[in-house]
Amino acid sequence: MVKTKEAELTSAVFLYVLRCIAESDHIALQQLKVGEREIEQLRTLGILDLYRIDSFRSHCLSISFNREVFWTLINYMKEQRDDEIKLEQLIDHDAPYSMLDCFFGISNREYTQRRRAKKGLTNVGRPNEPSDSEADALLEIWFKRLKNSEKDAEGRLVDPIQYLDLANELNIPLRSVWLLTERWVELDQRAYMKKQSKKRQREP
């Protein structure tokens, strides 16, 4: 039996409504204009009942295309795709877990699994300390980059790929770039908190 597109739509909506009923999502049911009589009938449906509508060539929906929601969904999918590309790119360059957790919120388990799928990565551990010349070169570029780039509330660069750009530009491991810049971010935060504390003490 060939399943019609109308039947696929109806089955999907019925399953959604049944889940709303099971989760007592009354707001969603009201938005769908599903009343008590419909809920009572839907409670009696089984899997075989959904199978029996496969050849049905109509549906019980009033459909309209919401462009605002559509473009929100499209932009969300693009952002997720871009984040996945960035995540893979950073893992390819041996990004530390703390960095990926900060920007993407991935779990330690996912981080380990993704690394295992790669070849040629270092063992997970603390990165080697950069030389003084490397640290000086990074420090000079770091503050210039902060001045001309978007930062988050804690003083980090918003785009994680910028850290990779710094590593490539100075030929320093990405792990070392993250280690040093995080130290400087922490020092800036401490200095700011100390400044705010002194300011409050001077207030009458």
For each residue, the residues with C-beta under 8 A, 3 or more apart:
1: 54 55
2: 54 55
3: 7 8 54 55
4: 7 8 54 55 56 57
5: 8 9
6: 9 10 56 57 58 59
7: 3 4 10 11 53 54 55 56 57
8: 3 4 5 11 12
9: 5 6 12 13 59 61
10: 6 7 13 14 53 56 59 60 61
11: 7 8 14 15 50 53 54
12: 8 9 15 16
13: 9 10 16 17 59 60 61
14: 10 11 17 18 42 45 50
15: 11 12 18 19 50
16: 12 13 19 20
17: 13 14 20 21 29 32 34 42
18: 14 15 21 22 42 45
19: 15 16 22 23 25
20: 16 17 23 25 28 29 32 34
21: 17 18 24 25 29 39 42 43
22: 18 19
23: 19 20
24: 21
25: 19 20 21 28 29
26: 29 30
27: 30 31
28: 20 25 31 32
29: 17 20 21 25 26 32 34 39
30: 26 27 33 34
31: 27 28
32: 17 20 28 29
33: 30
34: 17 20 29 30 38 39 42
35: 38 39
36: 39 40
37: 40 41
38: 34 35 41 42
39: 21 29 34 35 36 42 43
40: 36 37 43 44
41: 37 38 44 45
42: 14 17 18 21 34 38 39 45
43: 21 39 40
44: 40 41
45: 14 18 41 42 49 50
46: 49 50
47: 50 51
48: 51 52
49: 45 46 52 53
50: 11 14 15 45 46 47 53
51: 47 48 54
52: 48 49
53: 7 10 11 49 50 56
54: 1 2 3 4 7 11 51
55: 1 2 3 4 7
56: 4 6 7 10 53 59
57: 4 6 7
58: 6
59: 6 9 10 13 56
60: 10 13
61: 9 10 13
62:
63:
64:
65: 70
66: 69 70
67: 70 71
68: 71 72
69: 66 72 73
70: 65 66 67 73 74
71: 67 68 74 75
72: 68 69 75 76
73: 69 70 76 77
74: 70 71 77 78
75: 71 72 78 79
76: 72 73 79 80
77: 73 74 80 81
78: 74 75 81 82
79: 75 76 82 83
80: 76 77 83 84
81: 77 78 84 85
82: 78 79 85 86
83: 79 80 86 87 104
84: 80 81 87 88
85: 81 82 88 89
86: 82 83 89 90 103 160 161
87: 83 84 90 91 100 104 106 114
88: 84 85 91 92 114
89: 85 86 92 93 161 164
90: 86 87 93 95 99 100 160 161 164 174
91: 87 88 94 95 100 111 114 115 118 121
92: 88 89 118
93: 89 90 164 167 174
94: 91 121 122 173 174 175
95: 90 91 99 100 160 164 174 175 178
96: 99 100 124 127 174 175 178 179
97: 100 101 108 111 124
98: 101 102 178 182
99: 90 95 96 102 103 160 163 174 178
100: 87 90 91 95 96 97 103 104 106 111
101: 97 98 104 105 106 108 111
102: 98 99 156
103: 86 99 100 160
104: 83 87 100 101
105: 101
106: 87 100 101 110 111 114
107: 110 111
108: 97 101 111 112
109: 112 113
110: 106 107 113 114
111: 91 97 100 101 106 107 108 114 115
112: 108 109 115 116 124
113: 109 110 116 117
114: 87 88 91 106 110 111 117 118
115: 91 111 112 118 121 124
116: 112 113
117: 113 114
118: 91 92 114 115 121
119:
120:
121: 91 94 115 118
122: 94 125 175
123:
124: 96 97 112 115
125: 122
126: 179
127: 96 173 175 176 178 179
128: 173 176
129: 176 179
130: 134 135 138 172 176 180
131: 134 135
132: 135 136
133: 136 137
134: 130 131 137 138 170 172 176
135: 130 131 132 138 139 180
136: 132 133 139 140
137: 133 134 140 141 170
138: 130 134 135 141 142 166 170 172 177 180 181
139: 135 136 142 143 180 184
140: 136 137 143 144
141: 137 138 144 145 166 169 170
142: 138 139 145 146 166 180 181 184
143: 139 140 146 147
144: 140 141 147 148
145: 141 142 148 149 157 162 166
146: 142 143 149 151 155 157
147: 143 144
148: 144 145
149: 145 146 157 158 159 162
150: 157 158 159
151: 146 155 156 157 158
152: 155 156 157 158
153:
154: 185 189
155: 146 151 152 185 188 189
156: 102 151 152 181 185
157: 145 146 149 150 151 152 160 162 163
158: 149 150 151 152
159: 149 150 162
160: 86 90 95 99 103 157 163 164
161: 86 89 90 164 165
162: 145 149 157 159 165 166
163: 99 157 160 166 167 174 177 178 181
164: 89 90 93 95 160 161 167 168 174
165: 161 162 168 169
166: 138 141 142 145 162 163 169 170 172 177 181
167: 93 163 164 170 171 172 173 174 176 177
168: 164 165 171
169: 141 165 166
170: 134 137 138 141 166 167 177
171: 167 168
172: 130 134 138 166 167 176 177
173: 94 127 128 167 176 177
174: 90 93 94 95 96 99 163 164 167 177 178
175: 94 95 96 122 127 178 179
176: 127 128 129 130 134 167 172 173 179 180
177: 138 163 166 167 170 172 173 174 180 181
178: 95 96 98 99 127 163 174 175 181 182
179: 96 126 127 129 175 176 182 183
180: 130 135 138 139 142 176 177 183 184
181: 138 142 156 163 166 177 178 184 185
182: 98 178 179 185 186
183: 179 180 186 187
184: 139 142 180 181 187 188
185: 154 155 156 181 182 188 189
186: 182 183 189 190
187: 183 184 190 191
188: 155 184 185 191 192
189: 154 155 185 186 192 193
190: 186 187 193 194
191: 187 188 194 195
192: 188 189 195 196
193: 189 190 196 197
194: 190 191 197 198
195: 191 192 198 199
196: 192 193 199 200
197: 193 194 200 201
198: 194 195 201 202
199: 195 196 202 203
200: 196 197 203
201: 197 198
202: 198 199
203: 199 200
204:
